[in-house]
C-alpha cells in the first residue's frame, strides 16, 4: 500500500501529470481490494494526490469512501489526514 500511495503522492507533489500512471495506480488499488491494509496516511495521500492532479477515478474514490465509512472510528486519522481526505472529496 505504501508504495502505491507514495508514487501517487510524489507525482502530485511534483505536479507531474501522468494520466496513464494515475490510472494504473488506481486500477491496482481497486483490483487489490485491500484498503483495510492501508494506513490512514496512505489513504489520505492517495485521495489528496488524485484531487490535487484533478484525476478522476470513481471506483477508487467509491472504495476509499466505503472503507472510511465502514471504520468503527477515525482515531487513526490525525487532523491533517482528515483535512486532506475531506478536501480531496
C-alpha positions as CSV (number, residue, x, y, z in Angstrom):
1,X,0.0,0.0,0.0
2,X,2.7,2.5,0.9
3,X,4.5,2.2,-2.5
4,X,1.2,2.9,-4.3
5,X,0.3,5.8,-2.1
6,X,3.9,7.3,-2.2
7,X,4.0,7.0,-6.0
8,X,0.8,8.9,-6.5
9,X,1.7,11.5,-3.8
10,X,5.2,12.1,-5.3
11,X,3.9,12.8,-8.8
12,X,1.2,15.1,-7.4
13,X,3.6,16.9,-5.1
14,X,6.0,17.5,-8.1
15,X,2.9,18.5,-10.2
16,X,3.9,16.0,-12.9
17,X,0.8,15.0,-14.8
18,X,0.9,11.4,-16.0
19,X,-2.7,10.2,-16.6
20,X,-1.6,6.6,-17.5
21,X,0.4,6.3,-14.3
22,X,-2.5,7.6,-12.1
23,X,-4.9,5.2,-14.0
24,X,-2.7,2.2,-13.4
25,X,-2.1,3.0,-9.7
26,X,-5.9,3.5,-9.1
27,X,-6.7,0.3,-11.0
28,X,-4.2,-1.6,-8.9
29,X,-5.6,-0.3,-5.6
30,X,-9.1,-1.1,-6.7
31,X,-8.1,-4.6,-8.0
32,X,-6.3,-5.5,-4.8
33,X,-9.4,-4.7,-2.8
34,X,-7.4,-4.4,0.4
35,X,-7.9,-0.9,1.6
36,X,-8.1,-2.3,5.1
37,X,-4.3,-2.7,5.0
38,X,-3.8,1.0,4.1
39,X,-2.8,3.3,7.0
40,X,-4.7,6.5,7.4
41,X,-1.7,8.5,6.0
42,X,-1.7,6.3,2.9
43,X,-5.5,6.7,2.3
44,X,-5.1,10.5,2.8
45,X,-2.1,10.6,0.4
46,X,-3.9,8.7,-2.3
47,X,-7.1,10.9,-2.0
48,X,-5.0,14.1,-1.9
49,X,-2.8,13.1,-4.9
50,X,-5.8,12.4,-7.2
51,X,-7.6,15.5,-6.2
52,X,-4.5,17.7,-6.5
53,X,-3.9,16.4,-10.0
54,X,-7.6,16.6,-10.8
55,X,-7.6,12.9,-11.8
56,X,-11.0,11.2,-11.6
57,X,-11.3,7.6,-10.9
58,X,-14.8,6.9,-9.5
59,X,-14.1,3.3,-8.4
60,X,-11.1,4.4,-6.4
61,X,-13.0,7.2,-4.6
62,X,-16.0,4.9,-4.0
63,X,-13.7,2.4,-2.5
64,X,-12.0,5.0,-0.3
65,X,-15.3,6.4,0.8
66,X,-16.8,3.0,1.6
67,X,-13.7,2.0,3.5
68,X,-13.7,5.2,5.6
69,X,-17.4,5.0,6.2
70,X,-17.1,1.4,7.4
71,X,-14.5,2.2,10.1
72,X,-15.7,2.0,13.7
73,X,-13.7,5.1,14.5
74,X,-11.4,7.6,13.0
75,X,-8.8,7.5,15.7
76,X,-6.0,6.6,13.3
77,X,-6.7,9.8,11.3
78,X,-5.0,12.9,12.7
79,X,-6.2,16.4,11.9
80,X,-4.0,16.6,8.8
81,X,-5.1,13.3,7.3
82,X,-8.7,14.2,8.0
83,X,-8.3,17.6,6.4
84,X,-6.5,16.2,3.3
85,X,-9.0,13.4,2.8
86,X,-12.1,15.7,3.2
87,X,-10.5,18.2,0.9
88,X,-10.0,15.5,-1.8
89,X,-13.7,14.7,-1.8
